[in-house]
């Protein structure tokens, strides 16, 4: 049994103050870990100037054989074959300006990205997501998905990623999920330890 000590209210508060606390790097690391677990594991994080200044992306995918990808446990199968996805991450309050700038910069690289995934700690209305999807599809011919604060909350609490949130965002260790072993779990663990 796992008991989560992190509450939604505390987590949302932490997301809201990322920019004020200058935790952009922690937020990028948190997003990369969540994306690796829930979206696609074949990620290349940026190396170089903070904010994707070198390659215009914060993270991107690398090519993976479908024989390898078939063994992934992610919804939708992740980014497979010759597809390339670009990830842009921001904790700025003016997220609309940021997404427009990021998508334009990413598409200006001519690196054949088939999808752009934009992550923000802000709340984004469904209408804004739809309007921007259409805007970018018409302007650049690329699909742009927006992952907002609600996605982070769902990932941490519904998809059991509170451990990643506590570690990546440097939250208090007292908020880390606690796993309690039942009697059968304890016996099984003991047996595995003996075998190993």
C-alpha positions as CSV (number, residue, x, y, z in Angstrom):
1,X,0.0,0.0,0.0
2,X,1.3,3.5,-0.9
3,X,0.3,6.5,1.0
4,X,1.0,9.9,-0.6
5,X,1.9,12.7,1.8
6,X,2.0,15.3,-0.9
7,X,-1.5,17.0,-1.3
8,X,-2.8,18.5,-4.5
9,X,-3.0,21.9,-2.8
10,X,0.6,21.9,-1.8
11,X,1.7,20.6,-5.2
12,X,-0.3,23.3,-7.1
13,X,1.2,26.0,-4.8
14,X,4.7,24.7,-5.6
15,X,3.9,24.8,-9.4
16,X,2.5,28.3,-9.1
17,X,5.7,29.7,-7.5
18,X,8.3,28.0,-9.7
19,X,9.2,31.1,-11.6
20,X,9.4,33.3,-8.4
21,X,11.7,30.6,-6.8
22,X,13.8,30.5,-10.0
23,X,13.3,26.7,-10.3
24,X,13.2,26.6,-14.1
25,X,16.0,23.9,-14.2
26,X,14.2,21.8,-11.6
27,X,11.0,22.1,-13.6
28,X,12.7,21.0,-16.8
29,X,14.2,18.0,-15.0
30,X,10.8,17.2,-13.5
31,X,9.1,17.4,-16.9
32,X,11.7,15.3,-18.6
33,X,11.3,12.5,-16.0
34,X,7.5,12.6,-16.2
35,X,7.6,12.6,-20.1
36,X,10.1,9.7,-20.0
37,X,7.7,7.7,-17.8
38,X,4.3,8.7,-19.3
39,X,4.9,9.9,-22.9
40,X,8.0,8.4,-24.5
41,X,11.3,7.1,-23.1
42,X,13.6,8.0,-26.0
43,X,14.5,11.5,-24.9
44,X,17.7,13.6,-25.4
45,X,17.9,16.4,-22.8
46,X,19.6,19.6,-23.8
47,X,23.3,20.1,-23.1
48,X,24.4,23.6,-23.3
49,X,22.9,27.0,-22.4
50,X,19.8,27.0,-20.2
51,X,16.5,27.5,-22.0
52,X,17.3,25.5,-25.1
53,X,19.4,28.3,-26.5
54,X,21.7,26.0,-28.6
55,X,19.3,23.7,-30.4
56,X,16.0,25.6,-29.9
57,X,14.5,22.7,-28.0
58,X,14.6,21.8,-24.3
59,X,14.3,18.1,-25.1
60,X,13.9,16.1,-28.2
61,X,13.5,12.5,-29.2
62,X,16.0,10.2,-31.0
63,X,15.1,7.6,-33.6
64,X,14.1,4.2,-32.2
65,X,13.4,1.0,-34.0
66,X,9.8,-0.2,-33.7
67,X,11.2,-3.5,-32.4
68,X,12.5,-1.7,-29.4
69,X,9.4,0.6,-29.0
70,X,7.0,-2.3,-28.9
71,X,8.4,-3.1,-25.4
72,X,7.6,0.4,-24.0
73,X,4.9,0.7,-21.4
74,X,3.6,4.2,-22.4
75,X,0.2,5.3,-23.6
76,X,0.0,5.6,-27.4
77,X,3.4,3.9,-27.9
78,X,5.5,7.0,-27.6
79,X,7.6,8.5,-30.5
80,X,8.6,5.6,-32.8
81,X,10.4,5.0,-36.0
82,X,11.6,8.1,-37.9
83,X,9.3,10.5,-36.1
84,X,11.0,13.4,-34.2
85,X,9.3,15.3,-31.4
86,X,10.5,18.6,-29.9
87,X,9.8,19.5,-26.3
88,X,9.5,23.1,-25.1
89,X,9.2,23.8,-21.3
90,X,8.3,27.0,-19.6
91,X,7.2,28.3,-16.2
92,X,6.6,31.8,-17.5
93,X,3.3,33.5,-16.7
94,X,3.0,34.8,-20.2
95,X,2.9,31.3,-21.7
96,X,1.1,32.3,-25.0
97,X,4.0,34.5,-26.0
98,X,6.4,31.8,-25.0
99,X,4.7,29.0,-27.0
100,X,4.5,31.2,-30.1
101,X,8.2,32.1,-29.8
102,X,9.3,28.5,-29.1
103,X,7.3,26.9,-31.9
104,X,8.5,29.5,-34.4
105,X,12.1,28.9,-33.3
106,X,11.8,25.1,-33.4
107,X,10.2,25.1,-36.8
108,X,12.9,27.5,-38.0
109,X,15.6,24.8,-37.4
110,X,14.3,22.7,-40.4
111,X,15.0,19.5,-38.5
112,X,11.7,17.9,-39.6
113,X,9.9,17.7,-36.2
114,X,6.6,15.9,-36.6
115,X,5.2,17.2,-33.3
116,X,6.0,19.9,-30.7
117,X,5.0,19.3,-27.1
118,X,4.8,22.4,-24.9
119,X,4.8,22.1,-21.1
120,X,3.8,24.9,-18.8
121,X,3.0,25.2,-15.1
122,X,0.2,27.6,-15.9
123,X,-3.5,26.6,-16.3
124,X,-4.6,26.6,-20.0
125,X,-8.2,26.7,-21.2
126,X,-9.3,24.0,-23.5
127,X,-10.3,26.6,-26.1
128,X,-6.8,28.1,-26.1
129,X,-5.3,24.7,-26.7
130,X,-7.6,24.1,-29.6
131,X,-7.1,27.5,-31.1
132,X,-3.3,27.3,-30.9
133,X,-3.3,23.7,-32.3
134,X,-5.2,25.1,-35.4
135,X,-3.0,28.2,-35.6
136,X,0.3,26.1,-35.6
137,X,-1.1,23.4,-37.9
138,X,-2.0,26.1,-40.5
139,X,1.2,28.1,-40.1
140,X,3.8,25.4,-39.8
141,X,2.0,22.1,-40.7
142,X,3.0,20.6,-37.3
143,X,0.9,19.2,-34.4
144,X,1.4,21.1,-31.2
145,X,0.2,19.6,-27.9
146,X,0.0,21.7,-24.7
147,X,0.5,20.1,-21.3
148,X,-0.6,22.4,-18.5
149,X,-0.8,22.4,-14.7
150,X,-3.8,20.0,-14.8
151,X,-1.6,17.5,-16.7
152,X,1.0,17.7,-14.0
153,X,-1.5,17.3,-11.2
154,X,-3.0,14.2,-13.0
155,X,0.4,12.8,-13.6
156,X,1.5,13.1,-10.0
157,X,-1.7,11.9,-8.3
158,X,-3.6,9.7,-10.8
159,X,-0.5,8.2,-12.5
160,X,1.4,7.8,-9.2
161,X,4.4,10.0,-9.9
162,X,4.6,11.8,-6.6
163,X,8.0,10.3,-6.0
164,X,9.3,12.1,-9.1
165,X,7.7,15.4,-8.0
166,X,9.3,15.4,-4.6
167,X,12.8,14.5,-5.8
168,X,12.9,16.6,-9.0
169,X,11.4,19.8,-7.4
170,X,13.5,19.4,-4.2
171,X,10.4,19.3,-2.0
172,X,10.5,18.2,1.6
173,X,11.4,14.5,2.1
174,X,8.4,14.3,4.5
175,X,6.1,14.6,1.4
176,X,7.6,11.5,-0.3
177,X,5.2,8.6,-0.7
178,X,5.4,5.9,1.9
179,X,5.1,2.3,0.8
180,X,3.8,-0.1,3.5
181,X,4.3,-3.7,2.8
182,X,1.6,-6.2,3.7
183,X,2.3,-9.6,5.3
184,X,2.4,-11.4,1.9
185,X,4.6,-8.6,0.3
186,X,7.0,-8.8,3.2
187,X,7.3,-12.6,2.9
188,X,7.8,-12.3,-0.9
189,X,10.5,-9.7,-0.5
190,X,12.2,-11.8,2.1
191,X,12.2,-14.8,-0.3
192,X,13.5,-12.7,-3.2
193,X,16.3,-11.4,-1.0
194,X,17.2,-15.0,-0.1
195,X,17.3,-16.0,-3.7
196,X,19.4,-13.1,-4.8
